[in-house]
Amino acid sequence: MATGRVPATNVAVLFAVVVVLRLRCRTQARSRLDEKFTVVIVLAFGVLIAPTGIGQGILSVLHQLVQGISQSG
């Protein structure tokens, strides 16, 4: 059912905006707590985007990249 994905997609978009804004901050000014918070946000974003079409596409690209690297080495 597509209705279950709509809120997850909207939350994923919100998390993507938050991640971009947080990563634009200067790294020298971050505390350890601030860095941990950024990691938690990025992990939550990954969990939300994983079951979507975009997440599956990213997973497919990464899988092909890893296969290419492992076959060349």
N, C-alpha and C positions, 0 to 999 in steps of 0.2 A: 504494500500500500504506500502510495506516495505521500499521504498526509503525515505519516510518521517521520519522514525525512525533512519536511519543510522546516520545522523548528530547529532541528539539528543543523541544517544548512545555514539558517539565519544566525544561529549561535556561532557556527564555525566562521562565518564572515565577520562577525563581531570580534571573535578571538583573533582573526587574521589582522584586523585593523589595530587591535591592541598590541599584538606582537610587533608589527611594523613600527608603531609609535614608540614602543619600549626599546627596540633595537636602534632607533635613531638617536637615543640619548648617548652622551659621551660615556665611554666605559670607565674612565678614570674616576668619575664621580659616583660610581655605584658601590653600595655596601654589599656585604655578603648576603644579607637578607633580601636586598633588591635583586641580586643575581639569582637567588633561589626562587624568588617569586616569578621571575622571567622564565626560568626552567619549568616551573609548574604550569604556567600559562601555555608554553609551547607544547608540553606533553598533553595537556587537555585539548589543545587545538589538533594535535595528531590523532587523538582518540576520536574526536568528533568528525574529522575529515576522512578517516580510514574507510568507513562503509559507503562513502559517496562515490560517484563516478570519477570525480577528480582524484580522490584518494586512490582508487583502483588504478587509474592511469599512471599516477606517480609511482605506485608500487610496481607496475609493469615495466616502466622505464628503468627504475632502479634494478629490477631483476635482470633485465637485458644487459644493463651496464655491468653488473657483477659477473654475469655469465661470460661476457666478452673479456673482462679482465682476467677471470680465472682460466679461460681457454688460452689466452695469449701468454700466460706465465707458466 
